[in-house]
């Protein structure tokens, strides 16, 4: 048990490592978009903590918007069917857009979101993800800004959930399998 979180089998990425990753990613984005403006599109709900920490370190002009798209529906695996529940509220034609995601697992959701946003003719469209789980990839997506790759284990915390729980854990941990009810 970690810091009172009995559901965590073990800590995968602690708070200091998360802060370092976020610092590095913000520095890369600030460098790459120096003198430009960027629209950050967070994919809810999982990206909200990571995106909040990232945006605090962005020094270029930017705006923020959100989408809700999912292919999980309370399970630990993708259903393969993507549902966009909330769309962005601004026109991105001719703008630099960075999608901010918590984790890229199967790639199914991201692939669909990228297709939708590419159709809106942004100047550029890039992807920033805290985590990538390549062992589960079903659709390849190019990750332009990546925190780190992780093993094929179900993770929770720092915005990542299991059945809408555990997002508030301040680190990324591996969910103890006895708490999975698929």
Secondary structure, DSSP 8 states (H G I E B T S, - for coil): -BTTBTTEEEEEE-HHHHHHHHHHHHHHHHHHTTTS-EEEEEEETTTHHHHHHHHTT--S-EEEEEEEEES-SSSSS--S--EEEE--SS--TTSEEEEEEEEESSSHHHHHHHHHHHTT--SEEEEEEEEE-GGG-SS----SEEEEE--SS-EEBTTB-BTTB-TT-SSEEEE-GGG---
